[in-house]
């Protein structure tokens, strides 16, 4: 059975998705054998002592740490200050990233924030909008205070605090349909909370997994040109619009600006193709 030899008070310092650093201090005296902790015992300690991290054993009976969330936007980092890292077989500064579609996220500026009383903004989460107001508050808002207020108004956990004091919004949806937009108040006399928190410009909208249908533009004859293959062999064309194959003696209708492409001009000069205006018949 795999065993990990930890010293009393050894620490594992990690952070999840760029959030605050968390420290787990191991109490080896609580293990059945203080000099040989099992993966199962360590997994229990991780589950109790760290947020956003799960632990399990793999087929080789080794301890495996993983984030609760999945997707390309998830990260798990181990601080070089972790005194238990060597005993756990983790390199100082070890870093892992998830795979697969993640969740849309926006990161504002670092706090604290001087948010005026009655300031507001609208947060659009996956296409659904809700106004977020900021009421009376003693002094500046800490990132934690601002995130808690946003989540209270949205009635779900969307805002979180990063390790360097920024407020980050994360869509609860993964992949297609995951998108976020932050807009200021419609009333110009209402203070704009989004500007204070830094959700402006590129940090105000993201739709990373947007999908589009296949489209074919139907151009009128005056805007198109016919390209004719004068040879007895197919010609592969790498045009600005993409790759296509022009069959032997075949014809291809392209936009007039595409017909001016350098490749077609060279082929025309070599006598391999001929271009002519498209005519409706």
Buried (B, 14 or more C-beta within 10 A) or exposed (E): EBBBEBEEEBBBBBBBBBBBEBEBBBEBEEBEEBEBBBBBBBBBBBEEBBEBBEBBBEEEEEBEBBBEBBBBBBBBBBBEEBBBBEBBEBEEEBEEBBEEBBBBBBBBBEBBBEBEEBBBBBBBBBEEEBEBBBEEBEEEBBBBBBBBBBBEBBEEEBBBBBBEBBBBBBBBBBBEBBBBBBBBBEEEEBBBBBBBBBBBEEBBBBBBBEEEEEEEEEEEEEEBBBBBBBBEEEBEBEBEEEEEEBEEEEBBEBBBEBBEBEBBEEBBEEEBBEBEEBEEE
